[in-house]
Amino acid sequence: MGFRTLKELDAKGLRVFLRADLNVPLKNGAITDPTRIRETLPTLQFLLGQGASVVLASHLGRPKGDGFEAAFSLAPVATWLKGEGFDVKLASGVVGDAVAAEARALKPGQVLLLENLRFQKGETKNNPEFAAALAGLAEAYVNDAFGAAHRGHASVSGMVADFPKNRVAAGFLMAKELAALGRILDHPEKPLIAVMGGAKVSDKIELIHHFIGKADAILIGGAMSYTLLKAKGTAIGKSLCEDDKLDLARDLIREAEAKGTRLLLPLDHLVADRIAEDADCALTNDADIPADRMGLDIGPETVAAYVQEIRAALTILWNGPMGVFELDVFASGTLTLAEEMADAADRGAFVLVGGGDSVAAAAKAGVISRMSHVSTGGGASLEFLSGLELPGVVALSR
């Protein structure tokens, strides 16, 4: 890989700035799901075990950037870490003389958790003075926040050049994410298929482009499929459609044909008059949707065709649901394919799940633990798989 791994970093006796993704959901000041904190604990524990002290930093939510806001404080994270046995103190702010003094006072094995980075506009603006102030808090830098790697923010990319190259490393979670995504992009075992869904073709243009010519087949579902179907002249009724993207859709279809990637679209649909559990639902006989109905899930013939592709594949990328899976009446297509992809992983295929909706669907299907890799970074994984450079990854490169 083009970056130093954590085990190549000699952190003994150093104060290490650890950029993590601690952006956990809160309710009434309490953490409702600590998964993101748990994901970075191996990196934190390794550094402390090496005899380092750690300045731990993250954003949380979307504060205004004008200073402290109690609703977005990282105090609940400090409380949670203390409960797990860490010697952690919540800093008095983000940067400044008092925070610098608190950082200097750290002893090996201790953690100083900075307040929410986004309390300062300098974070999202990648302000050089703010980045330098962050860098001044530590002697080494580790980034374990893959979920923020696509942000050109001060703590993600701006401050990294202030450290010697031999004191910059990727945390375990960051390295694991990049290895898994690289396995899909750089050396996939064939056949490679991509299962893509979601609301808009425009959200996935770069991703589809990047996999045309790489993937043996791309299986399209969700609302984005209706734009592609309409571009081919298929009737889509009242289904969601990006009419301003029809020419683009035709270009994608032609490009796939030219480069030998099979672009599979739904052969039938579950349609309804509205999006509701008690909606009047029906299955279509073919790809055409009646004028008074909208497509809200793929139909059984489509499921059967997609299952056949999944069972033959050795590498699978899943990004996006096949329908409005949040409502049980429209979830069958998505959940059936999720189960099939988990079965493929059980057989030894490499199955990567990327994107928040796909992760939520895999959770609803109860198959997350069976997938080969579930990406923690929705936007970051989408951009990386689309062939875009991520500022946080570029900054780590040797």
Protein Blocks (a to p, Z undefined) as FASTA:
>chain_A
ZZdcfklpcfehiacdddddfbbcdeehiafblklmmmmmmmmmmmmmnopacdddddeh
jaehnaccfklccklmmmmmmmnopacdddfblbdjklmmmmmmpcghiacddddfklpm
klmnopaklmmmmmmmpcbdcdfblklmmpccfklmmmmmmpcfklgccdfklmmmmmmm
mmmmmmcccddddddedjblklmmmmmmmmgojambdcdedjklmmmmmmnopaehjacc
dfklmmmmmmmmmmmmmnopacdddfbdcddfbdcfkbccdddfblbdcfkbccfbdcfk
lmmmmmmmmmmpmbdcdeddfbdfkbmklmmmmmmmmmmmmmmmmnopacddedjklmmm
mmmnopmmmpmbdcfblklmmmmmnopacfklmmmpZZ
